[in-house]
């Protein structure tokens, strides 16, 4: 652990050719313990917390690279023609309203509830911020600055976003609130979204960002 009042130790850095978890885009820093910085693997959460100096596994993906491509066998095999009927699947409209025994919500709102309940991983962080650090510098130059891994900040921002979305869904489905009360509370939630749009630059996908009222964005 770091000394009391001394702030967290800096994140260790490795040469680009070192094949350690700290150079893998799937590992993210979380906190410090007796080993120094530790964090989880986004793909293999069952491994728990481990240091960035850990040796890589077969899922290793260097930072700034695409995910490993599947291995294609070079052995030629005879193509078997399928006689099964071809089913064409059309992508559902995320804004389509679903009626669940009188509870109306869009498909996207329903999927958000499923994602929240299943504890799925965070949305992707914009590539330029991977492995980055936020530095908090006090106004008093005698006080020490504090570094916070951007991955940590992004995880907390995502948790706030998901909790607000669930709150919004439960509010809209509440059977004892009038439409006027729902509209009033929805206005507060929209303004909260607007206050959080400053964090939108962290999200890789625009669809994952905060959206507030036009005057709040």
PyMOL commands that place a pseudoatom at each C-alpha (Angstrom):
pseudoatom trace, name=CA, resn=UNK, resi=1, chain=A, elem=C, hetatm=0, pos=[0.000, 0.000, 0.000]
pseudoatom trace, name=CA, resn=UNK, resi=2, chain=A, elem=C, hetatm=0, pos=[1.137, 3.603, -0.540]
pseudoatom trace, name=CA, resn=UNK, resi=3, chain=A, elem=C, hetatm=0, pos=[2.237, 5.704, 2.446]
pseudoatom trace, name=CA, resn=UNK, resi=4, chain=A, elem=C, hetatm=0, pos=[-0.513, 7.657, 4.171]
pseudoatom trace, name=CA, resn=UNK, resi=5, chain=A, elem=C, hetatm=0, pos=[-0.862, 11.101, 2.614]
pseudoatom trace, name=CA, resn=UNK, resi=6, chain=A, elem=C, hetatm=0, pos=[1.681, 10.336, -0.096]
pseudoatom trace, name=CA, resn=UNK, resi=7, chain=A, elem=C, hetatm=0, pos=[-0.966, 9.565, -2.731]
pseudoatom trace, name=CA, resn=UNK, resi=8, chain=A, elem=C, hetatm=0, pos=[-1.057, 6.518, -5.000]
pseudoatom trace, name=CA, resn=UNK, resi=9, chain=A, elem=C, hetatm=0, pos=[2.083, 5.170, -6.594]
pseudoatom trace, name=CA, resn=UNK, resi=10, chain=A, elem=C, hetatm=0, pos=[2.447, 5.959, -10.310]
pseudoatom trace, name=CA, resn=UNK, resi=11, chain=A, elem=C, hetatm=0, pos=[1.265, 3.275, -12.705]
pseudoatom trace, name=CA, resn=UNK, resi=12, chain=A, elem=C, hetatm=0, pos=[4.173, 1.082, -13.851]
pseudoatom trace, name=CA, resn=UNK, resi=13, chain=A, elem=C, hetatm=0, pos=[5.193, 1.346, -17.492]
pseudoatom trace, name=CA, resn=UNK, resi=14, chain=A, elem=C, hetatm=0, pos=[6.610, -1.391, -19.689]
pseudoatom trace, name=CA, resn=UNK, resi=15, chain=A, elem=C, hetatm=0, pos=[8.463, -1.469, -22.978]
pseudoatom trace, name=CA, resn=UNK, resi=16, chain=A, elem=C, hetatm=0, pos=[6.119, -2.066, -25.949]
pseudoatom trace, name=CA, resn=UNK, resi=17, chain=A, elem=C, hetatm=0, pos=[7.787, -5.445, -26.588]
pseudoatom trace, name=CA, resn=UNK, resi=18, chain=A, elem=C, hetatm=0, pos=[7.253, -6.723, -23.018]
pseudoatom trace, name=CA, resn=UNK, resi=19, chain=A, elem=C, hetatm=0, pos=[4.511, -9.355, -23.053]
pseudoatom trace, name=CA, resn=UNK, resi=20, chain=A, elem=C, hetatm=0, pos=[2.850, -8.574, -19.738]
pseudoatom trace, name=CA, resn=UNK, resi=21, chain=A, elem=C, hetatm=0, pos=[-0.765, -7.857, -18.816]
pseudoatom trace, name=CA, resn=UNK, resi=22, chain=A, elem=C, hetatm=0, pos=[0.044, -4.164, -18.306]
pseudoatom trace, name=CA, resn=UNK, resi=23, chain=A, elem=C, hetatm=0, pos=[0.557, -3.881, -22.091]
pseudoatom trace, name=CA, resn=UNK, resi=24, chain=A, elem=C, hetatm=0, pos=[-2.774, -5.586, -22.825]
pseudoatom trace, name=CA, resn=UNK, resi=25, chain=A, elem=C, hetatm=0, pos=[-5.874, -3.496, -23.605]
pseudoatom trace, name=CA, resn=UNK, resi=26, chain=A, elem=C, hetatm=0, pos=[-8.002, -5.966, -21.631]
pseudoatom trace, name=CA, resn=UNK, resi=27, chain=A, elem=C, hetatm=0, pos=[-6.268, -5.206, -18.305]
pseudoatom trace, name=CA, resn=UNK, resi=28, chain=A, elem=C, hetatm=0, pos=[-7.284, -2.034, -16.444]
pseudoatom trace, name=CA, resn=UNK, resi=29, chain=A, elem=C, hetatm=0, pos=[-5.870, -0.521, -13.218]
pseudoatom trace, name=CA, resn=UNK, resi=30, chain=A, elem=C, hetatm=0, pos=[-8.248, -0.519, -10.259]
pseudoatom trace, name=CA, resn=UNK, resi=31, chain=A, elem=C, hetatm=0, pos=[-6.497, 0.041, -6.910]
pseudoatom trace, name=CA, resn=UNK, resi=32, chain=A, elem=C, hetatm=0, pos=[-3.337, -0.608, -4.895]
pseudoatom trace, name=CA, resn=UNK, resi=33, chain=A, elem=C, hetatm=0, pos=[-2.447, -3.379, -2.461]
pseudoatom trace, name=CA, resn=UNK, resi=34, chain=A, elem=C, hetatm=0, pos=[0.807, -4.843, -1.096]
pseudoatom trace, name=CA, resn=UNK, resi=35, chain=A, elem=C, hetatm=0, pos=[1.796, -5.727, -4.687]
pseudoatom trace, name=CA, resn=UNK, resi=36, chain=A, elem=C, hetatm=0, pos=[1.332, -2.183, -5.989]
pseudoatom trace, name=CA, resn=UNK, resi=37, chain=A, elem=C, hetatm=0, pos=[-1.280, -1.415, -8.684]
pseudoatom trace, name=CA, resn=UNK, resi=38, chain=A, elem=C, hetatm=0, pos=[-3.707, -4.258, -9.375]
pseudoatom trace, name=CA, resn=UNK, resi=39, chain=A, elem=C, hetatm=0, pos=[-6.707, -4.561, -11.648]
pseudoatom trace, name=CA, resn=UNK, resi=40, chain=A, elem=C, hetatm=0, pos=[-9.040, -6.977, -13.426]
pseudoatom trace, name=CA, resn=UNK, resi=41, chain=A, elem=C, hetatm=0, pos=[-9.075, -8.428, -16.919]
pseudoatom trace, name=CA, resn=UNK, resi=42, chain=A, elem=C, hetatm=0, pos=[-12.152, -7.190, -18.803]
pseudoatom trace, name=CA, resn=UNK, resi=43, chain=A, elem=C, hetatm=0, pos=[-12.498, -10.514, -20.573]
pseudoatom trace, name=CA, resn=UNK, resi=44, chain=A, elem=C, hetatm=0, pos=[-11.641, -12.877, -17.713]
pseudoatom trace, name=CA, resn=UNK, resi=45, chain=A, elem=C, hetatm=0, pos=[-13.125, -11.294, -14.585]
pseudoatom trace, name=CA, resn=UNK, resi=46, chain=A, elem=C, hetatm=0, pos=[-12.874, -14.643, -12.740]
pseudoatom trace, name=CA, resn=UNK, resi=47, chain=A, elem=C, hetatm=0, pos=[-9.128, -14.068, -12.361]
pseudoatom trace, name=CA, resn=UNK, resi=48, chain=A, elem=C, hetatm=0, pos=[-9.822, -11.292, -9.849]
pseudoatom trace, name=CA, resn=UNK, resi=49, chain=A, elem=C, hetatm=0, pos=[-7.292, -8.515, -9.210]
pseudoatom trace, name=CA, resn=UNK, resi=50, chain=A, elem=C, hetatm=0, pos=[-3.682, -9.012, -10.322]
pseudoatom trace, name=CA, resn=UNK, resi=51, chain=A, elem=C, hetatm=0, pos=[-0.680, -6.741, -11.076]
pseudoatom trace, name=CA, resn=UNK, resi=52, chain=A, elem=C, hetatm=0, pos=[0.157, -5.495, -14.589]
pseudoatom trace, name=CA, resn=UNK, resi=53, chain=A, elem=C, hetatm=0, pos=[3.443, -7.423, -14.495]
pseudoatom trace, name=CA, resn=UNK, resi=54, chain=A, elem=C, hetatm=0, pos=[1.546, -10.739, -14.720]
pseudoatom trace, name=CA, resn=UNK, resi=55, chain=A, elem=C, hetatm=0, pos=[2.425, -12.901, -17.764]
pseudoatom trace, name=CA, resn=UNK, resi=56, chain=A, elem=C, hetatm=0, pos=[0.017, -12.749, -20.686]
pseudoatom trace, name=CA, resn=UNK, resi=57, chain=A, elem=C, hetatm=0, pos=[-2.567, -15.376, -21.628]
pseudoatom trace, name=CA, resn=UNK, resi=58, chain=A, elem=C, hetatm=0, pos=[-3.893, -16.462, -25.036]
pseudoatom trace, name=CA, resn=UNK, resi=59, chain=A, elem=C, hetatm=0, pos=[-6.361, -13.529, -25.029]
pseudoatom trace, name=CA, resn=UNK, resi=60, chain=A, elem=C, hetatm=0, pos=[-3.556, -10.947, -25.083]
pseudoatom trace, name=CA, resn=UNK, resi=61, chain=A, elem=C, hetatm=0, pos=[-4.331, -7.878, -27.215]
pseudoatom trace, name=CA, resn=UNK, resi=62, chain=A, elem=C, hetatm=0, pos=[-1.702, -5.077, -27.259]
pseudoatom trace, name=CA, resn=UNK, resi=63, chain=A, elem=C, hetatm=0, pos=[-3.011, -1.585, -26.506]
pseudoatom trace, name=CA, resn=UNK, resi=64, chain=A, elem=C, hetatm=0, pos=[-3.982, 0.286, -29.651]
pseudoatom trace, name=CA, resn=UNK, resi=65, chain=A, elem=C, hetatm=0, pos=[-4.528, -2.921, -31.624]
pseudoatom trace, name=CA, resn=UNK, resi=66, chain=A, elem=C, hetatm=0, pos=[-7.652, -4.727, -32.721]
pseudoatom trace, name=CA, resn=UNK, resi=67, chain=A, elem=C, hetatm=0, pos=[-8.826, -7.829, -30.912]
pseudoatom trace, name=CA, resn=UNK, resi=68, chain=A, elem=C, hetatm=0, pos=[-6.997, -11.027, -31.979]
pseudoatom trace, name=CA, resn=UNK, resi=69, chain=A, elem=C, hetatm=0, pos=[-8.402, -12.468, -35.184]
pseudoatom trace, name=CA, resn=UNK, resi=70, chain=A, elem=C, hetatm=0, pos=[-9.656, -16.053, -35.115]
pseudoatom trace, name=CA, resn=UNK, resi=71, chain=A, elem=C, hetatm=0, pos=[-7.230, -18.642, -36.455]
pseudoatom trace, name=CA, resn=UNK, resi=72, chain=A, elem=C, hetatm=0, pos=[-8.313, -20.026, -39.827]
pseudoatom trace, name=CA, resn=UNK, resi=73, chain=A, elem=C, hetatm=0, pos=[-7.147, -23.515, -40.665]
pseudoatom trace, name=CA, resn=UNK, resi=74, chain=A, elem=C, hetatm=0, pos=[-5.117, -23.806, -43.867]
pseudoatom trace, name=CA, resn=UNK, resi=75, chain=A, elem=C, hetatm=0, pos=[-6.431, -27.323, -44.534]
pseudoatom trace, name=CA, resn=UNK, resi=76, chain=A, elem=C, hetatm=0, pos=[-8.885, -27.357, -47.428]
pseudoatom trace, name=CA, resn=UNK, resi=77, chain=A, elem=C, hetatm=0, pos=[-12.131, -29.029, -46.581]
pseudoatom trace, name=CA, resn=UNK, resi=78, chain=A, elem=C, hetatm=0, pos=[-14.944, -29.991, -48.837]
pseudoatom trace, name=CA, resn=UNK, resi=79, chain=A, elem=C, hetatm=0, pos=[-17.807, -27.507, -48.698]
pseudoatom trace, name=CA, resn=UNK, resi=80, chain=A, elem=C, hetatm=0, pos=[-21.072, -29.139, -47.732]
pseudoatom trace, name=CA, resn=UNK, resi=81, chain=A, elem=C, hetatm=0, pos=[-24.058, -27.475, -49.294]
pseudoatom trace, name=CA, resn=UNK, resi=82, chain=A, elem=C, hetatm=0, pos=[-26.763, -26.717, -46.763]
pseudoatom trace, name=CA, resn=UNK, resi=83, chain=A, elem=C, hetatm=0, pos=[-30.338, -27.645, -47.587]
pseudoatom trace, name=CA, resn=UNK, resi=84, chain=A, elem=C, hetatm=0, pos=[-31.766, -25.783, -44.581]
pseudoatom trace, name=CA, resn=UNK, resi=85, chain=A, elem=C, hetatm=0, pos=[-34.049, -22.813, -45.276]
pseudoatom trace, name=CA, resn=UNK, resi=86, chain=A, elem=C, hetatm=0, pos=[-32.427, -19.386, -45.132]
pseudoatom trace, name=CA, resn=UNK, resi=87, chain=A, elem=C, hetatm=0, pos=[-33.859, -17.182, -42.396]
pseudoatom trace, name=CA, resn=UNK, resi=88, chain=A, elem=C, hetatm=0, pos=[-33.354, -13.444, -42.848]
pseudoatom trace, name=CA, resn=UNK, resi=89, chain=A, elem=C, hetatm=0, pos=[-33.344, -11.576, -39.534]
pseudoatom trace, name=CA, resn=UNK, resi=90, chain=A, elem=C, hetatm=0, pos=[-34.222, -7.903, -39.553]
pseudoatom trace, name=CA, resn=UNK, resi=91, chain=A, elem=C, hetatm=0, pos=[-32.735, -5.675, -36.890]
pseudoatom trace, name=CA, resn=UNK, resi=92, chain=A, elem=C, hetatm=0, pos=[-35.413, -4.500, -34.468]
pseudoatom trace, name=CA, resn=UNK, resi=93, chain=A, elem=C, hetatm=0, pos=[-36.048, -0.793, -34.066]
pseudoatom trace, name=CA, resn=UNK, resi=94, chain=A, elem=C, hetatm=0, pos=[-34.650, 0.187, -30.616]
pseudoatom trace, name=CA, resn=UNK, resi=95, chain=A, elem=C, hetatm=0, pos=[-37.375, 2.842, -30.319]
pseudoatom trace, name=CA, resn=UNK, resi=96, chain=A, elem=C, hetatm=0, pos=[-40.217, 0.392, -30.906]
pseudoatom trace, name=CA, resn=UNK, resi=97, chain=A, elem=C, hetatm=0, pos=[-42.585, 0.329, -27.910]
pseudoatom trace, name=CA, resn=UNK, resi=98, chain=A, elem=C, hetatm=0, pos=[-43.011, -3.029, -26.166]
pseudoatom trace, name=CA, resn=UNK, resi=99, chain=A, elem=C, hetatm=0, pos=[-46.193, -3.710, -24.170]
pseudoatom trace, name=CA, resn=UNK, resi=100, chain=A, elem=C, hetatm=0, pos=[-45.486, -5.886, -21.119]
pseudoatom trace, name=CA, resn=UNK, resi=101, chain=A, elem=C, hetatm=0, pos=[-48.880, -6.398, -19.470]
pseudoatom trace, name=CA, resn=UNK, resi=102, chain=A, elem=C, hetatm=0, pos=[-49.668, -2.702, -19.525]
pseudoatom trace, name=CA, resn=UNK, resi=103, chain=A, elem=C, hetatm=0, pos=[-46.076, -1.542, -18.893]
pseudoatom trace, name=CA, resn=UNK, resi=104, chain=A, elem=C, hetatm=0, pos=[-44.930, 0.324, -22.009]
pseudoatom trace, name=CA, resn=UNK, resi=105, chain=A, elem=C, hetatm=0, pos=[-41.268, 0.973, -22.765]
pseudoatom trace, name=CA, resn=UNK, resi=106, chain=A, elem=C, hetatm=0, pos=[-39.032, 0.969, -25.820]
pseudoatom trace, name=CA, resn=UNK, resi=107, chain=A, elem=C, hetatm=0, pos=[-36.868, -2.006, -26.772]
pseudoatom trace, name=CA, resn=UNK, resi=108, chain=A, elem=C, hetatm=0, pos=[-33.764, 0.011, -25.882]
pseudoatom trace, name=CA, resn=UNK, resi=109, chain=A, elem=C, hetatm=0, pos=[-35.134, 0.803, -22.410]
pseudoatom trace, name=CA, resn=UNK, resi=110, chain=A, elem=C, hetatm=0, pos=[-35.927, -2.878, -21.909]
pseudoatom trace, name=CA, resn=UNK, resi=111, chain=A, elem=C, hetatm=0, pos=[-32.417, -3.877, -23.002]
pseudoatom trace, name=CA, resn=UNK, resi=112, chain=A, elem=C, hetatm=0, pos=[-30.932, -1.379, -20.545]
pseudoatom trace, name=CA, resn=UNK, resi=113, chain=A, elem=C, hetatm=0, pos=[-32.786, -3.147, -17.739]
pseudoatom trace, name=CA, resn=UNK, resi=114, chain=A, elem=C, hetatm=0, pos=[-31.446, -6.521, -18.924]
pseudoatom trace, name=CA, resn=UNK, resi=115, chain=A, elem=C, hetatm=0, pos=[-27.905, -5.129, -19.104]
pseudoatom trace, name=CA, resn=UNK, resi=116, chain=A, elem=C, hetatm=0, pos=[-28.192, -3.690, -15.601]
pseudoatom trace, name=CA, resn=UNK, resi=117, chain=A, elem=C, hetatm=0, pos=[-29.597, -6.932, -14.156]
pseudoatom trace, name=CA, resn=UNK, resi=118, chain=A, elem=C, hetatm=0, pos=[-26.993, -9.153, -15.831]
pseudoatom trace, name=CA, resn=UNK, resi=119, chain=A, elem=C, hetatm=0, pos=[-24.040, -6.965, -14.808]
pseudoatom trace, name=CA, resn=UNK, resi=120, chain=A, elem=C, hetatm=0, pos=[-22.583, -6.735, -18.302]
pseudoatom trace, name=CA, resn=UNK, resi=121, chain=A, elem=C, hetatm=0, pos=[-19.247, -5.021, -18.794]
pseudoatom trace, name=CA, resn=UNK, resi=122, chain=A, elem=C, hetatm=0, pos=[-18.827, -1.278, -19.269]
pseudoatom trace, name=CA, resn=UNK, resi=123, chain=A, elem=C, hetatm=0, pos=[-19.254, 0.258, -22.737]
pseudoatom trace, name=CA, resn=UNK, resi=124, chain=A, elem=C, hetatm=0, pos=[-15.971, 0.738, -24.620]
pseudoatom trace, name=CA, resn=UNK, resi=125, chain=A, elem=C, hetatm=0, pos=[-13.688, 3.581, -23.595]
pseudoatom trace, name=CA, resn=UNK, resi=126, chain=A, elem=C, hetatm=0, pos=[-12.472, 5.846, -26.414]
pseudoatom trace, name=CA, resn=UNK, resi=127, chain=A, elem=C, hetatm=0, pos=[-9.151, 4.426, -27.608]
pseudoatom trace, name=CA, resn=UNK, resi=128, chain=A, elem=C, hetatm=0, pos=[-7.085, 7.553, -26.994]
pseudoatom trace, name=CA, resn=UNK, resi=129, chain=A, elem=C, hetatm=0, pos=[-7.851, 7.391, -23.259]
pseudoatom trace, name=CA, resn=UNK, resi=130, chain=A, elem=C, hetatm=0, pos=[-6.856, 3.731, -22.716]
pseudoatom trace, name=CA, resn=UNK, resi=131, chain=A, elem=C, hetatm=0, pos=[-4.200, 3.494, -19.998]
pseudoatom trace, name=CA, resn=UNK, resi=132, chain=A, elem=C, hetatm=0, pos=[-4.453, 7.248, -19.380]
pseudoatom trace, name=CA, resn=UNK, resi=133, chain=A, elem=C, hetatm=0, pos=[-4.451, 9.107, -16.058]
pseudoatom trace, name=CA, resn=UNK, resi=134, chain=A, elem=C, hetatm=0, pos=[-6.426, 12.046, -14.662]
pseudoatom trace, name=CA, resn=UNK, resi=135, chain=A, elem=C, hetatm=0, pos=[-4.312, 14.326, -12.441]
pseudoatom trace, name=CA, resn=UNK, resi=136, chain=A, elem=C, hetatm=0, pos=[-5.969, 16.409, -9.709]
pseudoatom trace, name=CA, resn=UNK, resi=137, chain=A, elem=C, hetatm=0, pos=[-3.713, 19.352, -8.847]
pseudoatom trace, name=CA, resn=UNK, resi=138, chain=A, elem=C, hetatm=0, pos=[-4.490, 21.324, -5.622]
pseudoatom trace, name=CA, resn=UNK, resi=139, chain=A, elem=C, hetatm=0, pos=[-4.420, 25.110, -5.687]
pseudoatom trace, name=CA, resn=UNK, resi=140, chain=A, elem=C, hetatm=0, pos=[-1.862, 24.991, -2.887]
pseudoatom trace, name=CA, resn=UNK, resi=141, chain=A, elem=C, hetatm=0, pos=[1.498, 24.120, -4.546]
pseudoatom trace, name=CA, resn=UNK, resi=142, chain=A, elem=C, hetatm=0, pos=[2.725, 22.567, -1.285]
pseudoatom trace, name=CA, resn=UNK, resi=143, chain=A, elem=C, hetatm=0, pos=[0.111, 19.826, -1.527]
pseudoatom trace, name=CA, resn=UNK, resi=144, chain=A, elem=C, hetatm=0, pos=[0.689, 16.739, -3.627]
pseudoatom trace, name=CA, resn=UNK, resi=145, chain=A, elem=C, hetatm=0, pos=[-1.308, 16.071, -6.788]
pseudoatom trace, name=CA, resn=UNK, resi=146, chain=A, elem=C, hetatm=0, pos=[-3.374, 12.894, -7.041]
pseudoatom trace, name=CA, resn=UNK, resi=147, chain=A, elem=C, hetatm=0, pos=[-3.456, 10.635, -10.089]
pseudoatom trace, name=CA, resn=UNK, resi=148, chain=A, elem=C, hetatm=0, pos=[-6.568, 8.643, -10.987]
pseudoatom trace, name=CA, resn=UNK, resi=149, chain=A, elem=C, hetatm=0, pos=[-6.563, 6.046, -13.799]
pseudoatom trace, name=CA, resn=UNK, resi=150, chain=A, elem=C, hetatm=0, pos=[-9.031, 7.080, -16.488]
pseudoatom trace, name=CA, resn=UNK, resi=151, chain=A, elem=C, hetatm=0, pos=[-10.349, 3.496, -16.566]
pseudoatom trace, name=CA, resn=UNK, resi=152, chain=A, elem=C, hetatm=0, pos=[-11.435, 3.933, -12.914]
pseudoatom trace, name=CA, resn=UNK, resi=153, chain=A, elem=C, hetatm=0, pos=[-13.114, 7.264, -13.622]
pseudoatom trace, name=CA, resn=UNK, resi=154, chain=A, elem=C, hetatm=0, pos=[-14.863, 5.862, -16.700]
pseudoatom trace, name=CA, resn=UNK, resi=155, chain=A, elem=C, hetatm=0, pos=[-16.179, 2.868, -14.734]
pseudoatom trace, name=CA, resn=UNK, resi=156, chain=A, elem=C, hetatm=0, pos=[-17.666, 5.172, -12.068]
pseudoatom trace, name=CA, resn=UNK, resi=157, chain=A, elem=C, hetatm=0, pos=[-19.221, 7.457, -14.723]
pseudoatom trace, name=CA, resn=UNK, resi=158, chain=A, elem=C, hetatm=0, pos=[-20.756, 4.416, -16.433]
pseudoatom trace, name=CA, resn=UNK, resi=159, chain=A, elem=C, hetatm=0, pos=[-22.180, 3.175, -13.131]
pseudoatom trace, name=CA, resn=UNK, resi=160, chain=A, elem=C, hetatm=0, pos=[-23.796, 6.579, -12.530]
pseudoatom trace, name=CA, resn=UNK, resi=161, chain=A, elem=C, hetatm=0, pos=[-25.255, 6.544, -16.053]
pseudoatom trace, name=CA, resn=UNK, resi=162, chain=A, elem=C, hetatm=0, pos=[-26.702, 3.041, -15.641]
pseudoatom trace, name=CA, resn=UNK, resi=163, chain=A, elem=C, hetatm=0, pos=[-28.244, 3.818, -12.231]
pseudoatom trace, name=CA, resn=UNK, resi=164, chain=A, elem=C, hetatm=0, pos=[-29.913, 6.954, -13.615]
pseudoatom trace, name=CA, resn=UNK, resi=165, chain=A, elem=C, hetatm=0, pos=[-31.314, 4.989, -16.557]
pseudoatom trace, name=CA, resn=UNK, resi=166, chain=A, elem=C, hetatm=0, pos=[-32.817, 2.387, -14.242]
pseudoatom trace, name=CA, resn=UNK, resi=167, chain=A, elem=C, hetatm=0, pos=[-34.254, 5.153, -12.040]
pseudoatom trace, name=CA, resn=UNK, resi=168, chain=A, elem=C, hetatm=0, pos=[-35.790, 6.757, -15.128]
pseudoatom trace, name=CA, resn=UNK, resi=169, chain=A, elem=C, hetatm=0, pos=[-37.366, 3.471, -16.242]
pseudoatom trace, name=CA, resn=UNK, resi=170, chain=A, elem=C, hetatm=0, pos=[-38.809, 2.757, -12.818]
pseudoatom trace, name=CA, resn=UNK, resi=171, chain=A, elem=C, hetatm=0, pos=[-40.141, 6.296, -12.586]
pseudoatom trace, name=CA, resn=UNK, resi=172, chain=A, elem=C, hetatm=0, pos=[-41.913, 6.083, -15.956]
pseudoatom trace, name=CA, resn=UNK, resi=173, chain=A, elem=C, hetatm=0, pos=[-43.466, 2.732, -14.987]
pseudoatom trace, name=CA, resn=UNK, resi=174, chain=A, elem=C, hetatm=0, pos=[-44.527, 3.763, -11.476]
pseudoatom trace, name=CA, resn=UNK, resi=175, chain=A, elem=C, hetatm=0, pos=[-48.263, 3.029, -11.086]
pseudoatom trace, name=CA, resn=UNK, resi=176, chain=A, elem=C, hetatm=0, pos=[-48.963, 5.594, -8.341]
pseudoatom trace, name=CA, resn=UNK, resi=177, chain=A, elem=C, hetatm=0, pos=[-47.457, 8.687, -9.955]
pseudoatom trace, name=CA, resn=UNK, resi=178, chain=A, elem=C, hetatm=0, pos=[-49.568, 10.962, -12.113]
pseudoatom trace, name=CA, resn=UNK, resi=179, chain=A, elem=C, hetatm=0, pos=[-48.430, 11.937, -15.594]
pseudoatom trace, name=CA, resn=UNK, resi=180, chain=A, elem=C, hetatm=0, pos=[-47.735, 15.470, -14.326]
pseudoatom trace, name=CA, resn=UNK, resi=181, chain=A, elem=C, hetatm=0, pos=[-45.526, 14.133, -11.509]
pseudoatom trace, name=CA, resn=UNK, resi=182, chain=A, elem=C, hetatm=0, pos=[-43.673, 11.849, -13.925]
pseudoatom trace, name=CA, resn=UNK, resi=183, chain=A, elem=C, hetatm=0, pos=[-43.087, 14.752, -16.311]
pseudoatom trace, name=CA, resn=UNK, resi=184, chain=A, elem=C, hetatm=0, pos=[-41.761, 16.937, -13.485]
pseudoatom trace, name=CA, resn=UNK, resi=185, chain=A, elem=C, hetatm=0, pos=[-39.337, 14.269, -12.251]
pseudoatom trace, name=CA, resn=UNK, resi=186, chain=A, elem=C, hetatm=0, pos=[-38.292, 13.427, -15.814]
pseudoatom trace, name=CA, resn=UNK, resi=187, chain=A, elem=C, hetatm=0, pos=[-37.309, 17.075, -16.194]
pseudoatom trace, name=CA, resn=UNK, resi=188, chain=A, elem=C, hetatm=0, pos=[-34.917, 16.754, -13.245]
pseudoatom trace, name=CA, resn=UNK, resi=189, chain=A, elem=C, hetatm=0, pos=[-33.422, 13.564, -14.688]
pseudoatom trace, name=CA, resn=UNK, resi=190, chain=A, elem=C, hetatm=0, pos=[-32.925, 15.237, -18.071]
pseudoatom trace, name=CA, resn=UNK, resi=191, chain=A, elem=C, hetatm=0, pos=[-31.068, 18.095, -16.377]
pseudoatom trace, name=CA, resn=UNK, resi=192, chain=A, elem=C, hetatm=0, pos=[-28.873, 15.551, -14.560]
pseudoatom trace, name=CA, resn=UNK, resi=193, chain=A, elem=C, hetatm=0, pos=[-28.013, 13.990, -17.925]
pseudoatom trace, name=CA, resn=UNK, resi=194, chain=A, elem=C, hetatm=0, pos=[-27.184, 17.462, -19.229]
pseudoatom trace, name=CA, resn=UNK, resi=195, chain=A, elem=C, hetatm=0, pos=[-24.816, 18.088, -16.298]
pseudoatom trace, name=CA, resn=UNK, resi=196, chain=A, elem=C, hetatm=0, pos=[-22.931, 14.885, -17.150]
pseudoatom trace, name=CA, resn=UNK, resi=197, chain=A, elem=C, hetatm=0, pos=[-22.422, 15.493, -20.884]
pseudoatom trace, name=CA, resn=UNK, resi=198, chain=A, elem=C, hetatm=0, pos=[-18.885, 16.750, -20.117]
pseudoatom trace, name=CA, resn=UNK, resi=199, chain=A, elem=C, hetatm=0, pos=[-17.917, 13.076, -19.737]
pseudoatom trace, name=CA, resn=UNK, resi=200, chain=A, elem=C, hetatm=0, pos=[-19.135, 12.166, -23.249]
pseudoatom trace, name=CA, resn=UNK, resi=201, chain=A, elem=C, hetatm=0, pos=[-15.604, 12.490, -24.649]
pseudoatom trace, name=CA, resn=UNK, resi=202, chain=A, elem=C, hetatm=0, pos=[-14.691, 9.305, -22.730]
pseudoatom trace, name=CA, resn=UNK, resi=203, chain=A, elem=C, hetatm=0, pos=[-17.190, 7.111, -24.607]
pseudoatom trace, name=CA, resn=UNK, resi=204, chain=A, elem=C, hetatm=0, pos=[-16.118, 5.420, -27.815]
pseudoatom trace, name=CA, resn=UNK, resi=205, chain=A, elem=C, hetatm=0, pos=[-19.679, 4.986, -29.127]
pseudoatom trace, name=CA, resn=UNK, resi=206, chain=A, elem=C, hetatm=0, pos=[-21.990, 7.987, -29.453]
pseudoatom trace, name=CA, resn=UNK, resi=207, chain=A, elem=C, hetatm=0, pos=[-25.012, 5.849, -28.511]
pseudoatom trace, name=CA, resn=UNK, resi=208, chain=A, elem=C, hetatm=0, pos=[-23.511, 5.279, -25.022]
pseudoatom trace, name=CA, resn=UNK, resi=209, chain=A, elem=C, hetatm=0, pos=[-23.198, 8.984, -24.215]
pseudoatom trace, name=CA, resn=UNK, resi=210, chain=A, elem=C, hetatm=0, pos=[-25.299, 11.202, -21.944]
pseudoatom trace, name=CA, resn=UNK, resi=211, chain=A, elem=C, hetatm=0, pos=[-28.058, 13.180, -23.674]
pseudoatom trace, name=CA, resn=UNK, resi=212, chain=A, elem=C, hetatm=0, pos=[-29.639, 16.122, -21.867]
pseudoatom trace, name=CA, resn=UNK, resi=213, chain=A, elem=C, hetatm=0, pos=[-31.990, 18.914, -22.857]
pseudoatom trace, name=CA, resn=UNK, resi=214, chain=A, elem=C, hetatm=0, pos=[-30.799, 21.067, -25.750]
pseudoatom trace, name=CA, resn=UNK, resi=215, chain=A, elem=C, hetatm=0, pos=[-29.880, 23.921, -23.418]
pseudoatom trace, name=CA, resn=UNK, resi=216, chain=A, elem=C, hetatm=0, pos=[-27.963, 21.629, -21.060]
pseudoatom trace, name=CA, resn=UNK, resi=217, chain=A, elem=C, hetatm=0, pos=[-25.678, 19.856, -23.528]
for i in range(1, 217): cmd.bond("trace and resi %d" % i, "trace and resi %d" % (i + 1))
show_as sticks, trace
zoom trace
